[in-house]
Amino acid sequence: MCARQIGWAVEFWQDDWERHVRASNRFCPAAFDAGEKARAAVLAEAGERRAIRARNRAQVTRLRTAPAPSQAG
């Protein structure tokens, strides 16, 4: 028994939400405006990354400037 062609087509609509909504009665994503929330999140993450880099630089500086262990023998 072989499968019968039933006329399906696959299209990649990416983030075209309006097209998804028009194609389906049930698919209705909530409106989303990232605006200030997204900006605040990006700025917070950038601040965290700067703090981590500063901590790492300080640690490397301490390791480079620490006195060498004595080699008494």
C-alpha positions in Angstrom: 0.0 0.0 0.0 1.5 3.4 -0.9 0.8 6.8 0.6 -1.5 9.1 -1.4 -0.4 12.7 -2.1 -2.9 14.8 -0.2 -1.7 18.3 -1.2 0.2 19.4 1.9 2.8 22.2 1.5 5.2 23.4 4.1 6.1 27.1 4.2 8.5 28.8 6.6 7.0 32.0 7.8 9.6 32.9 10.3 8.3 35.5 12.7 5.5 36.8 10.5 2.9 36.6 13.4 0.2 38.4 11.4 0.3 35.6 8.8 0.1 32.9 11.4 -2.9 34.6 13.0 -4.6 34.9 9.6 -4.0 31.2 8.8 -5.5 29.9 12.1 -8.5 30.8 14.1 -6.9 29.5 17.2 -3.4 30.8 17.1 -3.5 34.3 18.6 -0.2 35.3 20.3 -0.4 38.0 22.9 0.8 41.4 21.9 4.4 41.9 23.0 6.3 45.2 23.3 9.7 44.6 24.7 10.6 48.2 24.8 11.9 49.3 28.1 11.9 45.8 29.7 14.3 44.5 27.0 16.5 47.6 27.2 16.7 47.2 31.0 17.5 43.5 30.7 20.3 44.2 28.2 21.8 46.9 30.3 21.7 44.7 33.4 23.4 41.9 31.6 26.1 44.3 30.3 26.7 45.5 33.8 27.1 42.0 35.1 29.5 41.2 32.4 31.6 44.3 33.1 31.7 43.4 36.8 32.9 39.9 36.0 35.6 41.2 33.6 36.7 43.7 36.3 36.9 40.9 38.9 38.9 38.7 36.5 41.3 41.5 35.7 41.8 42.2 39.4 42.5 38.5 40.1 45.1 38.3 37.2 46.8 41.5 38.5 47.0 40.1 42.0 48.5 36.8 40.6 51.1 38.7 38.5 52.1 41.1 41.3 52.2 38.5 44.1 55.7 37.7 45.4 57.2 34.5 44.1 57.3 31.7 46.7 60.8 31.3 48.1 62.7 28.3 47.0 64.6 27.5 50.2 66.5 24.4 49.8 
